[in-house]
Amino acid sequence: QVQLVESGGGLVQPGGSLRLSCAASGSIFSINAMGWYRQAPGKQREMVAIITRGGSTNYADSVKGRFTISRNNAWKTMYLQMNTLKPEDTAVYYCAADGRFWGQGTQVTVSS
């Protein structure tokens, strides 16, 4: 089992930045990939960014060049640096491990 806890969400103006964190505990040695997902009101959950054990990353087209995913080597913490935020980035952001374990989510609201 892997437990995940997100933090760092909040209200930010368009063009601003936020850094999300995901703290992992439990059987973190078994994790092969972790990712950030988001769900906006009335929409399906979508992948934002993924990072693998080897350090490879993949981003949704809508966030390429603005968001950066990273992690520490022990998988204990994963981050999502979000720059140049847009109102359409407003959503609940979730971290996930291997697509099986999920955090509770953190709200990101981009509004003036």
The 8 nearest C-alpha neighbors of each residue, nearest first, counted from 0:
[[1, 26, 25, 2, 100, 27, 24, 29],
 [0, 2, 25, 26, 24, 100, 27, 3],
 [1, 3, 24, 23, 25, 0, 4, 100],
 [2, 4, 102, 23, 22, 101, 21, 1],
 [5, 3, 22, 102, 21, 23, 103, 6],
 [6, 4, 21, 20, 104, 105, 102, 22],
 [7, 5, 20, 19, 8, 105, 21, 4],
 [8, 6, 19, 18, 20, 9, 5, 17],
 [7, 9, 107, 106, 105, 6, 19, 17],
 [8, 10, 107, 108, 106, 11, 7, 105],
 [9, 11, 108, 109, 107, 12, 110, 8],
 [12, 10, 109, 15, 110, 108, 9, 13],
 [11, 13, 111, 110, 109, 15, 14, 10],
 [14, 12, 85, 84, 15, 109, 110, 86],
 [15, 13, 83, 84, 12, 85, 16, 82],
 [14, 16, 83, 13, 84, 12, 11, 82],
 [17, 15, 82, 81, 83, 84, 14, 18],
 [16, 18, 81, 80, 19, 82, 15, 7],
 [19, 17, 80, 79, 81, 7, 20, 78],
 [18, 20, 7, 79, 78, 6, 8, 80],
 [21, 19, 78, 6, 5, 77, 7, 22],
 [20, 22, 5, 77, 4, 76, 78, 3],
 [23, 21, 76, 4, 3, 75, 5, 20],
 [24, 22, 3, 75, 2, 76, 21, 4],
 [25, 23, 2, 1, 27, 26, 75, 3],
 [24, 26, 1, 27, 0, 2, 23, 28],
 [25, 27, 1, 28, 0, 29, 24, 30],
 [26, 28, 29, 30, 25, 24, 1, 74],
 [29, 27, 26, 30, 74, 73, 25, 31],
 [28, 30, 27, 26, 31, 1, 97, 0],
 [31, 29, 27, 28, 32, 97, 96, 33],
 [32, 30, 52, 51, 97, 29, 33, 96],
 [33, 31, 51, 97, 50, 52, 30, 96],
 [34, 32, 96, 50, 95, 49, 97, 51],
 [33, 35, 49, 95, 48, 94, 50, 36],
 [34, 36, 94, 48, 47, 93, 95, 49],
 [37, 35, 46, 47, 93, 45, 92, 94],
 [38, 36, 92, 91, 44, 45, 90, 93],
 [37, 39, 44, 90, 91, 43, 42, 45],
 [38, 40, 90, 42, 41, 91, 89, 37],
 [41, 39, 42, 38, 90, 43, 91, 89],
 [40, 42, 39, 43, 38, 44, 90, 91],
 [43, 41, 39, 40, 38, 44, 45, 90],
 [44, 42, 38, 45, 41, 39, 40, 37],
 [43, 45, 38, 37, 42, 36, 46, 39],
 [46, 44, 36, 37, 43, 38, 47, 59],
 [45, 47, 36, 48, 35, 59, 37, 44],
 [46, 48, 36, 59, 35, 58, 45, 37],
 [49, 47, 58, 35, 57, 34, 46, 59],
 [50, 48, 34, 57, 56, 33, 35, 58],
 [49, 51, 56, 55, 33, 32, 54, 34],
 [52, 50, 32, 54, 53, 55, 31, 33],
 [51, 53, 31, 54, 32, 50, 30, 55],
 [54, 52, 51, 55, 50, 31, 32, 56],
 [53, 55, 51, 52, 50, 56, 69, 70],
 [56, 54, 51, 50, 53, 57, 52, 49],
 [57, 55, 50, 49, 54, 51, 58, 48],
 [56, 58, 49, 48, 50, 55, 59, 47],
 [59, 57, 48, 47, 63, 60, 49, 62],
 [58, 60, 47, 61, 62, 48, 63, 46],
 [61, 59, 63, 62, 58, 47, 64, 57],
 [60, 62, 59, 63, 58, 47, 65, 64],
 [63, 61, 65, 60, 66, 59, 64, 58],
 [64, 62, 60, 65, 58, 61, 66, 59],
 [63, 65, 66, 62, 67, 82, 61, 60],
 [64, 66, 82, 62, 63, 81, 83, 67],
 [67, 65, 81, 80, 62, 82, 64, 63],
 [68, 66, 80, 79, 69, 81, 65, 64],
 [67, 69, 79, 78, 48, 80, 66, 50],
 [70, 68, 78, 77, 79, 67, 71, 50],
 [71, 69, 77, 76, 78, 74, 72, 68],
 [70, 72, 73, 74, 76, 75, 77, 69],
 [73, 71, 74, 70, 75, 76, 52, 54],
 [72, 74, 75, 71, 28, 76, 27, 70],
 [75, 73, 76, 72, 71, 70, 27, 77],
 [76, 74, 23, 73, 22, 71, 24, 77],
 [75, 77, 22, 21, 74, 70, 71, 23],
 [76, 78, 70, 21, 20, 69, 71, 22],
 [79, 77, 20, 69, 19, 68, 70, 21],
 [78, 80, 68, 19, 18, 67, 81, 20],
 [81, 79, 18, 67, 66, 17, 78, 19],
 [80, 82, 66, 17, 16, 18, 79, 65],
 [83, 81, 16, 65, 84, 66, 15, 80],
 [82, 84, 14, 15, 16, 65, 85, 81],
 [83, 85, 14, 82, 13, 15, 16, 88],
 [84, 86, 13, 87, 88, 109, 14, 83],
 [87, 85, 109, 88, 89, 110, 13, 84],
 [86, 88, 89, 85, 109, 90, 84, 39],
 [89, 87, 86, 85, 90, 84, 109, 108],
 [90, 88, 108, 87, 107, 109, 86, 39],
 [91, 89, 39, 38, 107, 37, 92, 106],
 [90, 92, 106, 38, 105, 37, 104, 107],
 [91, 93, 37, 104, 105, 36, 90, 106],
 [94, 92, 104, 36, 35, 102, 37, 95],
 [93, 95, 35, 102, 34, 101, 36, 21],
 [94, 96, 101, 34, 100, 33, 98, 35],
 [95, 97, 33, 100, 98, 99, 32, 30],
 [98, 96, 32, 99, 33, 31, 30, 95],
 [97, 99, 96, 95, 100, 101, 33, 34],
 [100, 98, 97, 96, 101, 95, 1, 0],
 [99, 101, 96, 95, 98, 1, 97, 102],
 [102, 100, 95, 94, 3, 99, 103, 96],
 [101, 103, 3, 4, 104, 94, 93, 5],
 [104, 102, 93, 101, 4, 105, 5, 3],
 [103, 105, 93, 92, 102, 91, 5, 106],
 [104, 106, 92, 8, 91, 5, 6, 107],
 [107, 105, 91, 8, 90, 9, 92, 108],
 [108, 106, 8, 9, 89, 90, 91, 10],
 [107, 109, 89, 10, 9, 110, 11, 106],
 [110, 108, 86, 11, 12, 89, 13, 10],
 [109, 111, 12, 86, 13, 108, 11, 10],
 [110, 12, 13, 109, 11, 86, 10, 108]]
